[in-house]
Amino acid sequence: MENYDDKYDFRDARNLSLCMDFYELTMSQCYFNSAEKDKIVTFDLFYRKNPDDGGYAVFAGLEEIIGYIQNLHFNDEDIAYLRSLHMFSEAFLDYLRHFIFTGDLYAIKEGTPVFPYEPLIRVKAKLIEAQIIETAMLLVINHQTLIATKAKRIVKAAQGRAIMEFGARRAHNFDAANFGARAAYIGGAAGTATTYAGRQFSIPVLGTMAHSFVQSFDSEYDAFLVYAKTYPDKCTVLLDTYDTLRSGLPNAIRVAKEYLEPNGYHLAGVRIDSGDMAYLSKQIRRQLDENGMESTHIVVSNSLDEYLIQSLISQGAQISSMGVGENLVCSKSTPVFGGVYKLSSVWEGDTMIPKIKVSENVEKVTNPGFKNLYRLYDKATNKAVGDLMTLYDEVIDPDQDLTIYHQMNSWKNKTLPKGSYEVKDLLEPIFVDGRLVYDVPDLEQIREYSEQEFDRLWDEILRFEYPQVYYVDLSKNLLDLKLSMLEDVKHRG
């Protein structure tokens, strides 16, 4: 049998095993000292609210999670540090020294459109193992899913114009820039300015020049000419260092006419990074066309987001592509994704004992039990009609009517007639008994898959303003379990 651990090794060269909340370790020692040590449990990783009040999120970060679990170990330096805290017994430290993840991890494919409350990742493992991976999984999924979602919104606003991720210098450190570029590419960005991400993930790298480049020469024309001679087949120049229309554009046209065109090239593009981009782009386009430079693209940057892009396009701005920085790589408008990791069941032999978290805030009540997750598609339209959570031992038969229920109210339900729908299992095995069994797709495959899955959503779910709420419903068995457990809690109180 092929060993996927050898074929797909995503280990980070750094040992990040201690990148966890300290209480993961203090709780784990308590488990270790009790009969809970080897108890099998399940946890669900999910989120409660879409970023930017949108209608969806884009799941991303699974590949990094795979690498983290592959490399999860505590070396001598880790053990020495933990010993120095005088919080842990030698028996527990020895347990950590020999720690490996031996559980099961199921997840949704990267690039899939996802929705609140459904399990993005489901873990079934010994209690300590499931607890120790919590922080790392949340920090990875929360970050990359957030950025992939923001990228998808920005790409949608651009209406087919290329979006370039330009945010490294505003990202929250090296990993945020690198993995942010990866997530943005999953979300549909055409490329990145982050060179390291280009090397590590084979993302197209893009870039032209800074204002400092233009300022460093005796004249703007000299700067443009040097760049044109160095990159004649892909020359894009920055127009707004001094004056976009009275200096930058005339000098760009002059370089094109005096050097590029006589040598068999053309000016690939011009970029503006300030000013009224709608007005400037129209004036630039008119003058380029008057000079026979119809093929020269106009690139804009400068604090763009989906709403500004939408506004520019509605004003008739003549823009070919856009570089988006901090508003993308930091998701400036909604900088926190808010994923959580909650216990859903414990096991006694083959018996599943459901667990539920109760709160006065209805949105914080969890869905109990060991669950499966399915996406339901209408055969007539090929569009998704909703997602369904069921208990692990339930079977969905498309040849039978299927009634799906609101997560808190049995009277809110919908019946799909037999033969009218298709069913897709969203949770795929990633690790089984600690062994990687997933055929990990490359980044291009993830990106293509994401585009295909978004094509199967209704446009009403994708709109920015007041999107249609996508159904994430429960089976009757799961809803009955949830309501009965809530009733039990009320009577105990």
WOTAVEN-V49149 format. One record per residue. N is the residue number from 1. OMEGA is omega in whole degrees, -180 to 180 (none if undefined). Layout:
<<N & OMEGA> <N & OMEGA>>
This chain:
<<1 & -179> <2 & -179> <3 & -178> <4 & 178> <5 & 178> <6 & -176> <7 & -177> <8 & -180> <9 & -177> <10 & -177> <11 & 171> <12 & -180> <13 & 178> <14 & 172> <15 & -175> <16 & -173> <17 & 179> <18 & 176> <19 & -176> <20 & 172> <21 & -175> <22 & -178> <23 & 172> <24 & -179> <25 & -180> <26 & 176> <27 & -177> <28 & 177> <29 & 176> <30 & 177> <31 & -178> <32 & -177> <33 & -177> <34 & 178> <35 & -177> <36 & -169> <37 & -175> <38 & 178> <39 & 177> <40 & -178> <41 & 171> <42 & 174> <43 & 173> <44 & 171> <45 & -178> <46 & 176> <47 & -172> <48 & -173> <49 & 178> <50 & 176> <51 & 175> <52 & -178> <53 & -179> <54 & -176> <55 & -173> <56 & 166> <57 & 178> <58 & -177> <59 & -180> <60 & 177> <61 & -175> <62 & -178> <63 & 179> <64 & 176> <65 & 179> <66 & 179> <67 & 179> <68 & -178> <69 & 176> <70 & -173> <71 & -173> <72 & 178> <73 & 179> <74 & -176> <75 & -175> <76 & 180> <77 & 177> <78 & -179> <79 & 179> <80 & 179> <81 & -180> <82 & 177> <83 & -177> <84 & -179> <85 & 179> <86 & -180> <87 & -170> <88 & 179> <89 & 177> <90 & 178> <91 & 179> <92 & 178> <93 & 177> <94 & 175> <95 & -180> <96 & -179> <97 & -178> <98 & -174> <99 & 165> <100 & 177> <101 & -178> <102 & -173> <103 & 178> <104 & 175> <105 & 176> <106 & -177> <107 & 170> <108 & 178> <109 & 174> <110 & -180> <111 & -179> <112 & 169> <113 & -176> <114 & -169> <115 & -175> <116 & 172> <117 & -180> <118 & -179> <119 & 175> <120 & 176> <121 & 176> <122 & -179> <123 & 171> <124 & -173> <125 & 170> <126 & -171> <127 & -179> <128 & -179> <129 & -180> <130 & -178> <131 & -172> <132 & -177> <133 & -173> <134 & -172> <135 & -178> <136 & -179> <137 & -179> <138 & -177> <139 & 179> <140 & -176> <141 & 179> <142 & -178> <143 & -172> <144 & 177> <145 & 178> <146 & -176> <147 & 177> <148 & 179> <149 & 179> <150 & 179> <151 & -180> <152 & 179> <153 & -179> <154 & 178> <155 & 178> <156 & -180> <157 & -176> <158 & 174> <159 & 176> <160 & 175> <161 & -176> <162 & 174> <163 & 178> <164 & 180> <165 & -174> <166 & -165> <167 & -171> <168 & -174> <169 & 177> <170 & -179> <171 & -178> <172 & 177> <173 & -169> <174 & -177> <175 & 180> <176 & 177> <177 & -175> <178 & -179> <179 & 173> <180 & 176> <181 & 177> <182 & -179> <183 & 179> <184 & 178> <185 & 175> <186 & 180> <187 & 174> <188 & 177> <189 & -177> <190 & -178> <191 & -176> <192 & 172> <193 & -177> <194 & -172> <195 & -179> <196 & 177> <197 & 176> <198 & 180> <199 & -174> <200 & -172> <201 & -178> <202 & 175> <203 & 176> <204 & 178> <205 & -172> <206 & 176> <207 & -178> <208 & -177> <209 & 176> <210 & 175> <211 & -180> <212 & 177> <213 & -180> <214 & -178> <215 & -175> <216 & 179> <217 & -179> <218 & 178> <219 & 177> <220 & 179> <221 & -180> <222 & 179> <223 & -180> <224 & -177> <225 & 178> <226 & 180> <227 & 180> <228 & 180> <229 & -179> <230 & -178> <231 & -173> <232 & -176> <233 & 178> <234 & -176> <235 & 172> <236 & -174> <237 & -178> <238 & -168> <239 & -164> <240 & 178> <241 & -178> <242 & 178> <243 & -170> <244 & -172> <245 & -175> <246 & -179> <247 & -174> <248 & -178> <249 & 177> <250 & 179> <251 & 177> <252 & 179> <253 & 180> <254 & 178> <255 & 179> <256 & -175> <257 & -174> <258 & -178> <259 & -172> <260 & -175> <261 & 177> <262 & 180> <263 & 174> <264 & 179> <265 & 173> <266 & 178> <267 & -175> <268 & -177> <269 & 172> <270 & -179> <271 & 173> <272 & -172> <273 & 180> <274 & 177> <275 & 179> <276 & -171> <277 & 177> <278 & -180> <279 & -177> <280 & -178> <281 & 178> <282 & 179> <283 & 179> <284 & -179> <285 & -180> <286 & -177> <287 & 176> <288 & -179> <289 & 179> <290 & 179> <291 & 177> <292 & -176> <293 & -178> <294 & -177> <295 & 179> <296 & -177> <297 & 175> <298 & -178> <299 & 178> <300 & 173> <301 & 177> <302 & 171> <303 & 179> <304 & 168> <305 & -175> <306 & -177> <307 & 177> <308 & 177> <309 & 178> <310 & 180> <311 & 179> <312 & -179> <313 & 180> <314 & 178> <315 & 179> <316 & 179> <317 & -178> <318 & -173> <319 & 179> <320 & -179> <321 & -172> <322 & 172> <323 & -176> <324 & -174> <325 & -170> <326 & -179> <327 & 176> <328 & -170> <329 & 174> <330 & -173> <331 & -168> <332 & -177> <333 & 176> <334 & -171> <335 & -179> <336 & 180> <337 & 173> <338 & 175> <339 & -180> <340 & -175> <341 & -170> <342 & 175> <343 & -178> <344 & 177> <345 & 169> <346 & -176> <347 & 169> <348 & -172> <349 & 179> <350 & -177> <351 & 178> <352 & 178> <353 & -175> <354 & 176> <355 & -179> <356 & 172> <357 & -177> <358 & 180> <359 & 173> <360 & 173> <361 & -174> <362 & -177> <363 & -180> <364 & 175> <365 & -176> <366 & 174> <367 & -171> <368 & 169> <369 & 176> <370 & -165> <371 & 167> <372 & -178> <373 & -178> <374 & 171> <375 & -177> <376 & -178> <377 & 174> <378 & -178> <379 & -176> <380 & -175> <381 & -174> <382 & 180> <383 & 177> <384 & 179> <385 & 179> <386 & 175> <387 & -175> <388 & 172> <389 & 178> <390 & 169> <391 & -169> <392 & -175> <393 & 178> <394 & 179> <395 & 177> <396 & 180> <397 & -179> <398 & 177> <399 & 175> <400 & 173> <401 & -180> <402 & 177> <403 & -180> <404 & -168> <405 & 172> <406 & -173> <407 & 179> <408 & -172> <409 & -178> <410 & -179> <411 & 174> <412 & -177> <413 & -180> <414 & 180> <415 & 176> <416 & -178> <417 & 179> <418 & 178> <419 & -176> <420 & -172> <421 & 174> <422 & -175> <423 & 177> <424 & 176> <425 & -175> <426 & -177> <427 & -178> <428 & 179> <429 & 178> <430 & 172> <431 & 174> <432 & -175> <433 & 177> <434 & -176> <435 & 178> <436 & -179> <437 & -174> <438 & 176> <439 & -169> <440 & 179> <441 & 174> <442 & -172> <443 & 178> <444 & 178> <445 & 178> <446 & -179> <447 & 180> <448 & 178> <449 & -180> <450 & 179> <451 & 180> <452 & -178> <453 & 177> <454 & 176> <455 & -179> <456 & 174> <457 & 176> <458 & -180> <459 & -178> <460 & 178> <461 & -174> <462 & -176> <463 & -177> <464 & -175> <465 & 176> <466 & 179> <467 & 173> <468 & 178> <469 & 179> <470 & -178> <471 & 165> <472 & -170> <473 & -179> <474 & 169> <475 & 179> <476 & -179> <477 & -179> <478 & 178> <479 & 179> <480 & 178> <481 & -178> <482 & -178> <483 & 179> <484 & 178> <485 & 176> <486 & 178> <487 & 178> <488 & 179> <489 & -180> <490 & -179> <491 & 178> <492 & -180> <493 & none>>
